[in-house]
Amino acid sequence: MKTRTQRLVTAALLASLCCIATMIIKIPSPLKGYLNIGDSIVLVTGWLLSPTYGFFAAGLGSALADIFVGYALYAPATFIIKGLMAIIAYYGCKIISKKIPKTLSRIVAGSIGEIAMVLGYFVFEGFVYGFGPALINIPANAVQGIAGLILSVVFIKVFEKNNKWR
């Protein structure tokens, strides 16, 4: 069992990884957002941490990246959307893994989380830019989600090889 300090440090490290993974590759999307690989760490964060720690690590790391790279308008929405993705990844995997193998349950839970991300940004951008223009970013966000899901399944295997993450 990890101490509270160990859980906090792990969450801080994963928040940093979320931030770096989000910032390392930025491909501009049509509505002033950008594509990145941060979703891969967001999902891993959900799978490795409790829902509370996962929410804050994924949300804070991703929102800080938005601020650092000049997309501060997106930061509040990103905090909520990425935090919810981590919670969906956690609970989805926990519930689904009782019926199917863990890797497959992660793929299913991660897919649900990525769908929530696409819908979350659609709603946010719909209010900011209008719902017609917000449709333009759905394919870009979906591509980001697919890439994030694929990478997250690879990354979780790497993280889990070290038993100290659990």
DSSP file with accessible surface (Angstrom, degrees, kcal/mol):
  #  RESIDUE AA STRUCTURE BP1 BP2  ACC     N-H-->O    O-->H-N    N-H-->O    O-->H-N    TCO  KAPPA ALPHA  PHI   PSI    X-CA   Y-CA   Z-CA
    1    1 A M              0   0  223      0, 0.0     2,-0.2     0, 0.0   165,-0.0   0.000 360.0 360.0 360.0 131.9    0.0    0.0    0.0
    2    2 A K        -     0   0   39      1,-0.1     2,-0.1     2,-0.0     0, 0.0  -0.551 360.0-121.9 -81.2 147.7    1.3    3.4   -0.9
    3    3 A T     >  -     0   0   78     -2,-0.2     4,-2.4     1,-0.1     5,-0.2  -0.342  30.5-104.8 -78.1 167.2    1.5    6.2    1.5
    4    4 A R  H  > S+     0   0  177      1,-0.2     4,-2.4     2,-0.2     5,-0.2   0.894 123.1  53.3 -60.6 -38.8   -0.3    9.5    0.8
    5    5 A T  H  > S+     0   0  100      1,-0.2     4,-2.7     2,-0.2    -1,-0.2   0.920 108.1  49.6 -63.4 -42.9    3.0   11.1    0.0
    6    6 A Q  H  > S+     0   0   96      1,-0.2     4,-2.5     2,-0.2    -1,-0.2   0.908 111.6  48.4 -63.5 -41.2    3.9    8.3   -2.5
    7    7 A R  H  X S+     0   0   78     -4,-2.4     4,-2.5     2,-0.2    -1,-0.2   0.905 112.2  49.5 -64.5 -39.8    0.5    8.7   -4.2
    8    8 A L  H  X S+     0   0  103     -4,-2.4     4,-2.5     2,-0.2    -2,-0.2   0.919 112.0  47.2 -66.4 -42.6    0.9   12.5   -4.4
    9    9 A V  H  X S+     0   0   81     -4,-2.7     4,-2.6     2,-0.2    -2,-0.2   0.921 112.3  50.1 -65.4 -42.5    4.4   12.2   -5.9
   10   10 A T  H  X S+     0   0   15     -4,-2.5     4,-2.5    -5,-0.2    -2,-0.2   0.929 111.5  48.9 -60.8 -43.3    3.3    9.6   -8.4
   11   11 A A  H  X S+     0   0    9     -4,-2.5     4,-2.6     1,-0.2    -2,-0.2   0.909 110.9  50.4 -63.5 -40.4    0.4   11.9   -9.4
   12   12 A A  H  X S+     0   0   54     -4,-2.5     4,-2.3     2,-0.2    -1,-0.2   0.908 110.5  49.3 -65.2 -41.1    2.7   14.9   -9.7
   13   13 A L  H  X S+     0   0   94     -4,-2.6     4,-2.3     2,-0.2    -2,-0.2   0.922 112.8  46.8 -63.2 -43.1    5.1   12.9  -11.9
   14   14 A L  H  X S+     0   0    0     -4,-2.5     4,-2.6     2,-0.2    -2,-0.2   0.869 109.6  53.9 -69.0 -34.6    2.2   11.7  -14.1
   15   15 A A  H  X S+     0   0   14     -4,-2.6     4,-2.4     2,-0.2    -1,-0.2   0.925 109.7  48.9 -62.0 -42.0    0.9   15.3  -14.3
   16   16 A S  H  X S+     0   0   64     -4,-2.3     4,-2.8     1,-0.2    -2,-0.2   0.912 110.6  49.7 -63.2 -42.8    4.3   16.4  -15.5
   17   17 A L  H  X S+     0   0   66     -4,-2.3     4,-3.0     2,-0.2     5,-0.3   0.890 109.3  52.4 -63.6 -39.1    4.3   13.6  -18.1
   18   18 A C  H  X S+     0   0    0     -4,-2.6     4,-2.0     2,-0.2    -2,-0.2   0.935 111.5  47.1 -59.0 -45.3    0.8   14.7  -19.3
   19   19 A C  H  X S+     0   0   14     -4,-2.4     4,-2.1     2,-0.2    -2,-0.2   0.949 115.5  43.8 -62.9 -48.9    2.1   18.2  -19.7
   20   20 A I  H  X S+     0   0  100     -4,-2.8     4,-2.6     1,-0.2    -2,-0.2   0.925 113.4  50.2 -65.0 -45.1    5.3   17.2  -21.5
   21   21 A A  H  X S+     0   0   12     -4,-3.0    16,-1.0     1,-0.2     4,-0.7   0.859 112.4  48.8 -63.0 -33.1    3.5   14.7  -23.8
   22   22 A T  H  < S+     0   0    4     -4,-2.0    -1,-0.2    -5,-0.3    -2,-0.2   0.876 117.9  39.8 -72.6 -35.6    0.9   17.3  -24.7
   23   23 A M  H  < S+     0   0   68     -4,-2.1    -2,-0.2    -5,-0.2    -1,-0.2   0.761  99.2  73.9 -84.7 -26.4    3.6   20.0  -25.4
   24   24 A I  H  < S+     0   0  115     -4,-2.6     2,-0.5     1,-0.2    -1,-0.2   0.855 108.2  24.6 -64.0 -39.0    6.1   17.8  -27.2
   25   25 A I  S  < S+     0   0   81     -4,-0.7     2,-0.5    -3,-0.1    12,-0.3  -0.974  71.1 174.1-127.6 115.9    4.2   17.4  -30.5
   26   26 A K        -     0   0   99     -2,-0.5    10,-0.2    -3,-0.2    -3,-0.1  -0.964   6.1-179.0-125.9 116.5    1.6   20.1  -31.4
   27   27 A I  E     -A   35   0A  93      8,-2.2     8,-3.9    -2,-0.5    -2,-0.0  -0.960  33.2-120.3-112.3 115.9   -0.1   20.0  -34.7
   28   28 A P  E     -A   34   0A  98      0, 0.0     6,-0.3     0, 0.0    -2,-0.0  -0.237  25.5-150.2 -58.0 140.1   -2.6   22.9  -35.1
   29   29 A S    >   -     0   0   13      4,-2.2     3,-1.1     1,-0.0     4,-0.1  -0.656  31.4 -95.5-104.9 168.5   -6.2   22.0  -35.7
   30   30 A P  T 3  S+     0   0   83      0, 0.0     2,-0.2     0, 0.0   107,-0.1   0.813 117.1  49.9 -57.0 -34.9   -8.7   24.0  -37.7
   31   31 A L  T 3  S-     0   0   23    103,-0.1     3,-0.1     1,-0.1   106,-0.0  -0.177 125.6 -86.2-103.7  42.6  -10.3   25.9  -34.7
   32   32 A K  S <  S+     0   0  147     -3,-1.1     2,-0.1     1,-0.2    -1,-0.1   0.559  98.9 108.2  72.6   7.3   -7.2   27.2  -33.0
   33   33 A G        -     0   0    4     -4,-0.1    -4,-2.2    41,-0.0     2,-0.3  -0.181  59.4-132.5 -91.7-164.3   -6.6   24.0  -30.9
   34   34 A Y  E     -A   28   0A  14     -6,-0.3     2,-0.3    -3,-0.1    -8,-0.0  -0.994   6.8-120.8-154.9 150.6   -3.9   21.5  -31.5
   35   35 A L  E     +A   27   0A  30     -8,-3.9    -8,-2.2    -2,-0.3     2,-0.3  -0.688  41.6 158.6 -87.8 145.4   -3.4   17.8  -31.8
   36   36 A N        -     0   0   15     -2,-0.3     3,-0.3   -10,-0.2   -14,-0.2  -0.933  50.2-115.9-156.1 174.9   -1.0   16.1  -29.4
   37   37 A I  S >> S+     0   0   41    -16,-1.0     3,-1.4   -12,-0.3     4,-0.6   0.239  80.4 107.4-103.5  13.0    0.0   12.8  -27.8
   38   38 A G  H >>  +     0   0    0    -17,-0.3     4,-2.1     1,-0.3     3,-0.6   0.781  63.8  72.5 -61.6 -27.3   -1.0   13.8  -24.3
   39   39 A D  H 3> S+     0   0    0     -3,-0.3     4,-2.4     1,-0.2    -1,-0.3   0.824  87.8  64.0 -59.4 -29.7   -4.1   11.6  -24.3
   40   40 A S  H <> S+     0   0    0     -3,-1.4     4,-1.8     1,-0.2    -1,-0.2   0.929 108.0  39.5 -61.7 -41.2   -1.8    8.6  -24.0
   41   41 A I  H <X S+     0   0    9     -3,-0.6     4,-2.9    -4,-0.6    -1,-0.2   0.843 110.0  60.6 -78.0 -32.1   -0.6    9.7  -20.6
   42   42 A V  H  X S+     0   0    0     -4,-2.1     4,-1.9     2,-0.2    -2,-0.2   0.949 109.0  43.3 -57.8 -46.7   -4.1   10.9  -19.6
   43   43 A L  H  X S+     0   0    0     -4,-2.4     4,-2.0     2,-0.2    -2,-0.2   0.926 113.0  51.4 -66.9 -42.4   -5.4    7.3  -20.0
   44   44 A V  H  X S+     0   0    0     -4,-1.8     4,-2.0    -5,-0.2     5,-0.2   0.913 107.7  54.3 -60.4 -39.9   -2.3    5.8  -18.3
   45   45 A T  H  X S+     0   0    0     -4,-2.9     4,-2.2     1,-0.2    -1,-0.2   0.916 107.5  50.0 -60.3 -43.0   -2.9    8.1  -15.4
   46   46 A G  H  < S+     0   0    1     -4,-1.9    -1,-0.2     1,-0.2    -2,-0.2   0.877 112.9  46.8 -63.1 -35.6   -6.5    6.9  -15.1
   47   47 A W  H  < S+     0   0    5     -4,-2.0    -1,-0.2     1,-0.2    -2,-0.2   0.777 118.9  39.2 -78.2 -26.5   -5.3    3.3  -15.1
   48   48 A L  H  < S+     0   0    9     -4,-2.0     2,-0.2    -5,-0.2    -2,-0.2   0.738 112.3  51.1 -95.8 -27.1   -2.5    3.8  -12.6
   49   49 A L  S  < S-     0   0   14     -4,-2.2   117,-0.0    -5,-0.2   116,-0.0  -0.642  88.2 -93.8-110.1 169.3   -4.1    6.2  -10.0
   50   50 A S     >  -     0   0   45     -2,-0.2     4,-3.2     1,-0.1     5,-0.3  -0.294  49.3 -99.6 -69.3 164.9   -7.2    6.5   -8.0
   51   51 A P  H  > S+     0   0   20      0, 0.0     4,-2.6     0, 0.0     5,-0.2   0.901 122.0  47.0 -57.7 -40.6  -10.1    8.5   -9.6
   52   52 A T  H  > S+     0   0   94      2,-0.2     4,-2.2     1,-0.2     5,-0.2   0.964 117.4  40.1 -67.7 -51.6   -9.3   11.6   -7.5
   53   53 A Y  H  > S+     0   0   40      1,-0.2     4,-2.7     2,-0.2     5,-0.2   0.901 116.9  51.6 -64.0 -39.4   -5.6   11.6   -8.1
   54   54 A G  H  X S+     0   0    0     -4,-3.2     4,-2.6     2,-0.2     5,-0.4   0.917 108.2  51.4 -63.0 -43.6   -6.1   10.6  -11.7
   55   55 A F  H  X S+     0   0   35     -4,-2.6     4,-2.6    -5,-0.3     5,-0.3   0.951 115.8  40.1 -57.6 -51.5   -8.6   13.4  -12.3
   56   56 A F  H  X S+     0   0  116     -4,-2.2     4,-2.5     2,-0.2     5,-0.4   0.897 116.4  48.9 -70.8 -38.1   -6.3   16.1  -10.9
   57   57 A A  H  X S+     0   0    5     -4,-2.7     4,-2.1    -5,-0.2     5,-0.3   0.956 118.2  39.4 -65.6 -48.4   -3.0   14.7  -12.5
   58   58 A A  H  X S+     0   0    0     -4,-2.6     4,-1.9    -5,-0.2     5,-0.2   0.930 120.9  44.6 -67.1 -45.0   -4.5   14.4  -16.0
   59   59 A G  H  X S+     0   0    0     -4,-2.6     4,-2.5    -5,-0.4     5,-0.2   0.941 117.3  42.7 -66.8 -46.9   -6.5   17.6  -15.8
   60   60 A L  H  X S+     0   0   88     -4,-2.5     4,-2.7    -5,-0.3     5,-0.2   0.937 114.7  49.2 -68.2 -45.8   -3.8   19.7  -14.3
   61   61 A G  H  X S+     0   0    1     -4,-2.1     4,-1.6    -5,-0.4    -1,-0.2   0.931 116.0  43.1 -59.9 -43.6   -1.0   18.4  -16.5
   62   62 A S  H  X S+     0   0    2     -4,-1.9     4,-1.8    -5,-0.3    -1,-0.2   0.904 114.2  49.7 -70.3 -40.4   -3.0   18.9  -19.7
   63   63 A A  H  X S+     0   0    8     -4,-2.5     4,-2.1    -5,-0.2    -2,-0.2   0.893 108.2  53.7 -67.0 -38.9   -4.3   22.3  -18.7
   64   64 A L  H  X S+     0   0   62     -4,-2.7     4,-3.1     1,-0.2    -1,-0.2   0.904 105.7  54.1 -62.1 -38.5   -0.9   23.5  -17.8
   65   65 A A  H  X S+     0   0    0     -4,-1.6     4,-2.2    -5,-0.2     6,-0.2   0.927 106.2  52.2 -60.5 -43.2    0.3   22.5  -21.3
   66   66 A D  H  <>S+     0   0    7     -4,-1.8     5,-3.5     1,-0.2     4,-0.3   0.921 112.8  45.1 -57.6 -44.2   -2.4   24.6  -22.8
   67   67 A I  H ><5S+     0   0   86     -4,-2.1     3,-1.2     4,-0.2     5,-0.3   0.942 112.6  50.5 -65.2 -46.4   -1.3   27.6  -20.8
   68   68 A F  H 3<5S+     0   0  127     -4,-3.1    -1,-0.2     1,-0.2    -2,-0.2   0.808 113.1  45.0 -64.7 -31.6    2.4   27.1  -21.6
   69   69 A V  T 3<5S-     0   0   31     -4,-2.2    -1,-0.2    -5,-0.2    -2,-0.2   0.333 123.5 -96.3 -99.6   9.4    1.9   26.7  -25.3
   70   70 A G  T < 5S+     0   0   64     -3,-1.2    -3,-0.2    -4,-0.3     3,-0.2   0.697  93.2 111.4  92.9  20.1   -0.5   29.7  -25.7
   71   71 A Y    >>< +     0   0   50     -5,-3.5     3,-1.7    -6,-0.2     4,-0.7  -0.275  26.3 144.0-116.9  44.6   -3.9   28.1  -25.6
   72   72 A A  G >4  +     0   0   58     -5,-0.3     3,-0.9     1,-0.3    -5,-0.1   0.796  64.1  68.1 -57.5 -30.0   -5.1   29.4  -22.3
   73   73 A L  G 34 S+     0   0   98      1,-0.3     4,-0.4    -3,-0.2    -1,-0.3   0.865 103.7  45.2 -56.7 -34.6   -8.6   29.8  -23.6
   74   74 A Y  G <> S+     0   0   10     -3,-1.7     4,-3.1     1,-0.2    -1,-0.3   0.647  88.9  91.1 -82.5 -18.4   -8.8   26.0  -23.7
   75   75 A A  H <X S+     0   0    8     -3,-0.9     4,-2.7    -4,-0.7     5,-0.2   0.876  85.5  46.5 -54.8 -47.3   -7.2   25.4  -20.2
   76   76 A P  H  > S+     0   0   88      0, 0.0     4,-1.8     0, 0.0    -1,-0.2   0.938 117.5  43.8 -62.6 -42.3  -10.4   25.3  -18.1
   77   77 A A  H  > S+     0   0   12     -4,-0.4     4,-3.2     1,-0.2     5,-0.3   0.919 113.3  52.0 -66.2 -41.8  -12.2   23.0  -20.5
   78   78 A T  H  X>S+     0   0    2     -4,-3.1     4,-2.8     1,-0.2     5,-0.5   0.912 105.3  55.7 -60.7 -43.0   -9.1   20.8  -20.9
   79   79 A F  H  X5S+     0   0   56     -4,-2.7     4,-1.6    -5,-0.3    -1,-0.2   0.942 115.4  37.7 -54.8 -48.3   -8.8   20.5  -17.1
   80   80 A I  H  X5S+     0   0   92     -4,-1.8     4,-2.6    -5,-0.2    -2,-0.2   0.944 118.7  47.4 -71.0 -47.8  -12.3   19.1  -16.9
   81   81 A I  H  X5S+     0   0   17     -4,-3.2     4,-2.1     1,-0.2    -2,-0.2   0.940 116.5  42.0 -63.1 -48.7  -12.3   17.0  -20.1
   82   82 A K  H  X5S+     0   0    5     -4,-2.8     4,-1.9    -5,-0.3    -1,-0.2   0.884 113.8  53.2 -69.9 -35.6   -8.9   15.3  -19.4
   83   83 A G  H  X<S+     0   0    0     -4,-1.6     4,-1.9    -5,-0.5    -2,-0.2   0.930 110.2  47.8 -62.1 -43.3   -9.8   14.8  -15.8
   84   84 A L  H  X S+     0   0   82     -4,-2.6     4,-2.8     1,-0.2    -2,-0.2   0.868 106.4  58.0 -66.3 -34.2  -13.0   13.1  -16.8
   85   85 A M  H  X S+     0   0    0     -4,-2.1     4,-2.7     1,-0.2    -1,-0.2   0.918 106.2  49.2 -59.2 -43.2  -11.1   11.0  -19.3
   86   86 A A  H  X S+     0   0    0     -4,-1.9     4,-2.5     2,-0.2    -1,-0.2   0.906 111.5  48.8 -63.9 -41.0   -8.9    9.6  -16.5
   87   87 A I  H  X S+     0   0   46     -4,-1.9     4,-2.7     2,-0.2     5,-0.4   0.922 111.9  48.7 -64.9 -42.7  -12.0    8.9  -14.4
   88   88 A I  H  X S+     0   0   48     -4,-2.8     4,-2.7     1,-0.2     5,-0.4   0.920 111.3  50.5 -62.5 -42.6  -13.7    7.1  -17.3
   89   89 A A  H  X S+     0   0    0     -4,-2.7     4,-2.0    -5,-0.2     5,-0.3   0.925 113.5  46.6 -61.4 -42.7  -10.4    5.1  -17.9
   90   90 A Y  H  X S+     0   0   53     -4,-2.5     4,-2.3     2,-0.2    -2,-0.2   0.978 120.7  33.9 -63.6 -59.6  -10.3    4.1  -14.2
   91   91 A Y  H  X S+     0   0  111     -4,-2.7     4,-2.6     2,-0.2     5,-0.3   0.881 117.1  54.9 -68.5 -38.2  -13.9    3.0  -13.7
   92   92 A G  H  X S+     0   0   15     -4,-2.7     4,-2.9    -5,-0.4     5,-0.3   0.952 112.6  42.6 -59.8 -47.2  -14.3    1.7  -17.2
   93   93 A C  H  X S+     0   0    9     -4,-2.0     4,-2.4    -5,-0.4    -2,-0.2   0.917 113.7  52.4 -66.1 -41.6  -11.3   -0.6  -16.8
   94   94 A K  H  < S+     0   0  106     -4,-2.3     4,-0.3    -5,-0.3    -1,-0.2   0.919 117.8  36.8 -61.5 -43.9  -12.3   -1.6  -13.3
   95   95 A I  H >< S+     0   0  100     -4,-2.6     3,-1.0    -5,-0.2     4,-0.2   0.942 120.7  44.1 -75.6 -47.3  -15.8   -2.6  -14.4
   96   96 A I  H >X S+     0   0   37     -4,-2.9     3,-2.3    -5,-0.3     4,-1.6   0.843 100.7  68.1 -71.5 -31.9  -15.1   -4.1  -17.8
   97   97 A S  T 3< S+     0   0   39     -4,-2.4    -1,-0.2    -5,-0.3    -2,-0.1   0.651  87.3  69.5 -67.8 -10.7  -12.0   -6.1  -16.7
   98   98 A K  T <4 S+     0   0  165     -3,-1.0    -1,-0.3    -4,-0.3    -2,-0.2   0.709 112.2  29.7 -73.1 -19.3  -14.3   -8.3  -14.6
   99   99 A K  T <4 S+     0   0  180     -3,-2.3    -2,-0.2    -4,-0.2    -1,-0.1   0.662 126.7  26.8-113.3 -26.3  -15.7   -9.7  -17.9
  100  100 A I  S  < S-     0   0   54     -4,-1.6    -1,-0.2     1,-0.1     5,-0.1  -0.897  97.2 -70.0-134.9 165.5  -12.9   -9.5  -20.4
  101  101 A P     >  -     0   0   95      0, 0.0     4,-2.6     0, 0.0     5,-0.2  -0.154  48.0-112.9 -57.2 152.4   -9.1   -9.5  -20.3
  102  102 A K  H  > S+     0   0   99      1,-0.2     4,-2.3     2,-0.2     5,-0.2   0.869 113.5  50.8 -57.8 -45.4   -7.4   -6.4  -18.8
  103  103 A T  H  > S+     0   0   47      1,-0.2     4,-2.0     2,-0.2    -1,-0.2   0.939 113.1  46.0 -61.5 -44.3   -5.8   -5.2  -22.0
  104  104 A L  H  > S+     0   0   84      1,-0.2     4,-2.5     2,-0.2    -2,-0.2   0.899 110.7  53.4 -65.4 -37.3   -9.1   -5.4  -23.9
  105  105 A S  H  X S+     0   0    0     -4,-2.6     4,-2.9     1,-0.2     5,-0.2   0.877 107.9  51.4 -66.0 -33.8  -10.9   -3.7  -21.1
  106  106 A R  H  X S+     0   0    4     -4,-2.3     4,-3.0    -5,-0.2     5,-0.2   0.892 108.7  50.8 -67.7 -39.3   -8.4   -0.9  -21.3
  107  107 A I  H  X S+     0   0   64     -4,-2.0     4,-2.2     2,-0.2    -2,-0.2   0.937 114.3  43.9 -63.0 -44.6   -9.0   -0.5  -25.0
  108  108 A V  H  X S+     0   0   53     -4,-2.5     4,-2.2     2,-0.2    -2,-0.2   0.953 117.4  44.4 -65.7 -49.2  -12.7   -0.3  -24.4
  109  109 A A  H  X S+     0   0    0     -4,-2.9     4,-2.4     1,-0.2    -2,-0.2   0.910 114.1  50.5 -63.1 -41.1  -12.5    2.0  -21.5
  110  110 A G  H  X S+     0   0    0     -4,-3.0     4,-2.6    -5,-0.2    -1,-0.2   0.891 108.2  53.0 -63.9 -38.2   -9.9    4.2  -23.3
  111  111 A S  H  X S+     0   0   41     -4,-2.2     4,-2.4    -5,-0.2    -2,-0.2   0.920 109.3  48.6 -62.6 -42.1  -12.2    4.3  -26.3
  112  112 A I  H  X S+     0   0   84     -4,-2.2     4,-2.3     1,-0.2    -2,-0.2   0.924 111.5  50.4 -64.1 -42.1  -15.1    5.6  -24.2
  113  113 A G  H  X S+     0   0    0     -4,-2.4     4,-1.9     1,-0.2    -2,-0.2   0.906 110.5  49.0 -61.4 -41.0  -12.7    8.2  -22.6
  114  114 A E  H  X S+     0   0   11     -4,-2.6     4,-2.5     2,-0.2    -1,-0.2   0.879 108.8  52.6 -68.9 -36.5  -11.6    9.3  -26.0
  115  115 A I  H  X S+     0   0  103     -4,-2.4     4,-2.6     1,-0.2     5,-0.2   0.927 108.5  51.5 -62.7 -40.4  -15.2    9.6  -27.2
  116  116 A A  H  X S+     0   0   32     -4,-2.3     4,-2.8     1,-0.2    -2,-0.2   0.886 108.7  51.9 -62.8 -37.2  -15.9   11.8  -24.2
  117  117 A M  H  X S+     0   0    0     -4,-1.9     4,-2.6     2,-0.2     5,-0.3   0.949 109.8  47.7 -63.7 -47.9  -12.9   13.9  -25.1
  118  118 A V  H  X S+     0   0   20     -4,-2.5     4,-2.0     1,-0.2    -2,-0.2   0.942 116.5  43.8 -59.5 -46.3  -14.2   14.5  -28.7
  119  119 A L  H  X S+     0   0  101     -4,-2.6     4,-2.5     2,-0.2    -1,-0.2   0.898 111.6  54.5 -66.5 -39.4  -17.7   15.3  -27.4
  120  120 A G  H  X S+     0   0   21     -4,-2.8     4,-2.5    -5,-0.2    -2,-0.2   0.927 111.5  42.9 -61.4 -46.6  -16.3   17.5  -24.6
  121  121 A Y  H  X S+     0   0   16     -4,-2.6     4,-3.1     2,-0.2     5,-0.3   0.857 110.9  56.7 -70.0 -32.3  -14.3   19.7  -27.0
  122  122 A F  H  X S+     0   0   44     -4,-2.0     4,-2.2    -5,-0.3    -2,-0.2   0.948 110.7  43.9 -61.0 -46.0  -17.1   19.8  -29.5
  123  123 A V  H  X S+     0   0   70     -4,-2.5     4,-2.0     2,-0.2    -2,-0.2   0.946 116.0  47.3 -64.7 -47.0  -19.4   21.2  -26.8
  124  124 A F  H  X S+     0   0   41     -4,-2.5     4,-1.9     1,-0.2    -2,-0.2   0.959 116.4  42.7 -59.2 -51.6  -16.7   23.7  -25.6
  125  125 A E  H  X>S+     0   0    3     -4,-3.1     4,-3.6     1,-0.2     5,-0.8   0.826 108.5  61.3 -67.2 -28.9  -15.8   24.8  -29.1
  126  126 A G  H  X5S+     0   0    3     -4,-2.2     4,-1.2    -5,-0.3    -1,-0.2   0.918 108.6  42.3 -61.4 -42.7  -19.5   25.0  -29.9
  127  127 A F  H  <5S+     0   0  161     -4,-2.0    -2,-0.2    -3,-0.2    -1,-0.2   0.849 122.0  40.8 -72.4 -32.3  -20.1   27.6  -27.2
  128  128 A V  H  <5S+     0   0   61     -4,-1.9    -2,-0.2    -5,-0.2    -3,-0.2   0.926 136.6  11.0 -81.4 -46.7  -16.9   29.5  -28.1
  129  129 A Y  H  <5S-     0   0   60     -4,-3.6    -3,-0.2     1,-0.2    -2,-0.2   0.530 115.1 -90.0-111.2 -12.1  -17.0   29.4  -31.9
  130  130 A G     X< -     0   0   28     -4,-1.2     4,-1.9    -5,-0.8    -1,-0.2  -0.019  34.9 -96.4 105.7 146.6  -20.5   28.1  -32.7
  131  131 A F  H  > S+     0   0   90     -5,-0.2     4,-0.9     2,-0.2    -1,-0.1   0.807 119.1  57.4 -72.1 -28.9  -21.6   24.5  -33.2
  132  132 A G  H >4 S+     0   0   49      1,-0.2     3,-1.1     2,-0.2     4,-0.4   0.984 111.9  40.1 -63.0 -56.1  -21.3   24.5  -37.0
  133  133 A P  H >4 S+     0   0   54      0, 0.0     3,-1.5     0, 0.0     4,-0.4   0.850 107.4  65.1 -61.6 -31.5  -17.7   25.5  -37.0
  134  134 A A  H >< S+     0   0    0     -4,-1.9     3,-1.0     1,-0.3     4,-0.4   0.775  87.7  69.9 -63.7 -24.9  -17.0   23.1  -34.0
  135  135 A L  T X< S+     0   0   97     -3,-1.1     3,-1.2    -4,-0.9    -1,-0.3   0.814  85.9  69.3 -60.0 -28.9  -17.9   20.2  -36.3
  136  136 A I  T <> S+     0   0   94     -3,-1.5     4,-0.5    -4,-0.4    -1,-0.2   0.831  96.9  50.5 -60.7 -33.5  -14.6   20.9  -38.2
  137  137 A N  H <> S+     0   0    0     -3,-1.0     4,-2.8    -4,-0.4     5,-0.3   0.583  85.3  87.5 -85.3  -8.8  -12.5   19.7  -35.2
  138  138 A I  H <> S+     0   0   56     -3,-1.2     4,-2.5    -4,-0.4     5,-0.2   0.945  90.4  45.7 -58.7 -48.4  -14.3   16.4  -34.6
  139  139 A P  H  > S+     0   0   82      0, 0.0     4,-2.4     0, 0.0    -1,-0.2   0.928 114.0  49.4 -61.4 -40.6  -12.1   14.4  -37.1
  140  140 A A  H  X S+     0   0   18     -4,-0.5     4,-2.2     1,-0.2    -2,-0.2   0.928 112.9  46.4 -63.7 -44.8   -8.9   16.0  -35.8
  141  141 A N  H  X S+     0   0    8     -4,-2.8     4,-2.4     1,-0.2    -1,-0.2   0.868 110.7  53.9 -65.3 -34.5   -9.8   15.2  -32.2
  142  142 A A  H  X S+     0   0   38     -4,-2.5     4,-2.5    -5,-0.3    -2,-0.2   0.917 107.8  49.5 -66.2 -41.3  -10.8   11.7  -33.2
  143  143 A V  H  X S+     0   0   90     -4,-2.4     4,-2.5     2,-0.2     5,-0.2   0.929 111.1  49.9 -62.2 -44.0   -7.4   11.1  -34.8
  144  144 A Q  H  X S+     0   0    7     -4,-2.2     4,-2.7     1,-0.2    -2,-0.2   0.913 110.6  50.9 -59.4 -42.0   -5.8   12.4  -31.6
  145  145 A G  H  X S+     0   0    3     -4,-2.4     4,-2.4     2,-0.2    -2,-0.2   0.909 109.8  48.4 -63.7 -42.9   -7.9   10.0  -29.6
  146  146 A I  H  X S+     0   0  104     -4,-2.5     4,-2.5     2,-0.2     5,-0.2   0.937 113.8  46.6 -64.1 -45.8   -7.0    7.0  -31.7
  147  147 A A  H  X S+     0   0   39     -4,-2.5     4,-2.6     1,-0.2     5,-0.2   0.924 113.0  50.1 -61.9 -43.1   -3.3    7.8  -31.5
  148  148 A G  H  X S+     0   0    0     -4,-2.7     4,-2.4    -5,-0.2    -1,-0.2   0.895 110.4  50.0 -62.4 -40.2   -3.6    8.4  -27.7
  149  149 A L  H  X S+     0   0   25     -4,-2.4     4,-1.8     2,-0.2    -2,-0.2   0.940 111.7  47.1 -65.0 -46.9   -5.4    5.1  -27.2
  150  150 A I  H  X S+     0   0  104     -4,-2.5     4,-1.5     1,-0.2    -2,-0.2   0.949 115.6  44.8 -60.7 -49.5   -2.8    3.1  -29.2
  151  151 A L  H  X S+     0   0   52     -4,-2.6     4,-3.3     1,-0.2    -1,-0.2   0.882 108.8  57.3 -63.8 -37.6    0.1    4.7  -27.4
  152  152 A S  H  X S+     0   0    0     -4,-2.4     4,-2.6    -5,-0.2    -1,-0.2   0.884 103.6  52.3 -63.5 -37.0   -1.5    4.4  -24.0
  153  153 A V  H  X S+     0   0   28     -4,-1.8     4,-1.0     2,-0.2    -1,-0.2   0.897 114.0  44.1 -66.8 -36.0   -1.8    0.6  -24.4
  154  154 A V  H  X S+     0   0   82     -4,-1.5     4,-1.4    -5,-0.2     3,-0.4   0.948 114.8  48.8 -70.3 -47.7    1.9    0.4  -25.2
  155  155 A F  H  X S+     0   0   61     -4,-3.3     4,-2.7     1,-0.2     5,-0.2   0.863 104.1  58.4 -63.2 -37.9    2.9    2.8  -22.4
  156  156 A I  H  X S+     0   0    2     -4,-2.6     4,-2.5     1,-0.2    -1,-0.2   0.882 103.1  54.2 -64.3 -33.5    0.9    1.0  -19.7
  157  157 A K  H  X S+     0   0   92     -4,-1.0     4,-1.0    -3,-0.4    -1,-0.2   0.912 110.2  46.9 -63.4 -41.7    2.8   -2.2  -20.4
  158  158 A V  H >< S+     0   0   96     -4,-1.4     3,-0.6     1,-0.2     4,-0.5   0.935 113.5  47.7 -65.0 -46.7    6.1   -0.2  -19.8
  159  159 A F  H >< S+     0   0   27     -4,-2.7     3,-1.1     1,-0.2     6,-0.3   0.891 110.3  52.3 -62.1 -40.5    4.8    1.4  -16.6
  160  160 A E  H 3< S+     0   0   57     -4,-2.5    -1,-0.2     1,-0.2    -2,-0.2   0.682  89.6  75.8 -76.4 -15.0    3.5   -1.9  -15.2
  161  161 A K  T << S+     0   0  181     -4,-1.0     2,-0.8    -3,-0.6    -1,-0.2   0.793  91.6  63.4 -63.7 -23.5    6.8   -3.7  -15.7
  162  162 A N  S X  S-     0   0   74     -3,-1.1     3,-1.8    -4,-0.5     4,-0.2  -0.878  78.8-157.9-100.8 107.0    7.9   -1.7  -12.7
  163  163 A N  G >  S+     0   0  137     -2,-0.8     3,-1.3     1,-0.3    -1,-0.1   0.614  79.7  82.5 -63.3 -10.2    5.7   -3.0   -9.8
  164  164 A K  G 3  S+     0   0  167      1,-0.3    -1,-0.3    -5,-0.1    -4,-0.1   0.664  76.1  72.2 -71.3 -14.1    6.3    0.2   -7.9
  165  165 A W  G <         0   0   49     -3,-1.8    -1,-0.3    -6,-0.3    -2,-0.1   0.675 360.0 360.0 -74.3 -16.7    3.6    2.0   -9.9
  166  166 A R    <         0   0  145     -3,-1.3  -117,-0.1    -4,-0.2  -118,-0.0  -0.807 360.0 360.0-108.6 360.0    0.8    0.0   -8.1
